[in-house]
Amino acid sequence: MSLALLAGVIVIVAFAFLTMPMIAKAQAFFFVQHMFTISVEAATLYFYTDDEKQYPAGPHFSNAFYVTAIGFVSAVASLIGIAGYNKWMFAWK
C-alpha cells in the first residue's frame, strides 16, 4: 500500500511540474477521486445476470439486456448532466 501511495504522490507531483497549473489541479482532482472510488461493477453484473439456480431471488436479466440497459441509462444520464451544466452551471466561478 505504501508503494501505491508513493506512486500516487509521484504522479500528482509530475502533473504539477509538467502541465499548466489549471490542468494539473483538474488532473490531480480526477486522479485522487479515481483512487478512492470503489467499483461494484462485477458484483452488479453477477447479481443481475445470475440464473435461478445461482440466486433464486435475483432479477435474472440476460447479459445482452444488462449491458445494453446499463450502457443506455449511463449515456442518457451523462447527456443530461452535460446539458444541465451547460444550461445552469457554465458561468459558475
Residue pairs with C-beta under 8 A, 6 or more apart in sequence:
8 31
8 32
8 35
11 31
12 28
12 31
12 32
15 23
15 24
15 27
15 28
15 31
16 24
16 28
18 24
19 27
45 66
47 55
47 58
47 59
48 58
48 59
48 61
48 66
49 60
49 61
49 62
49 63
49 66
50 58
50 60
51 60
52 58
52 60
61 69
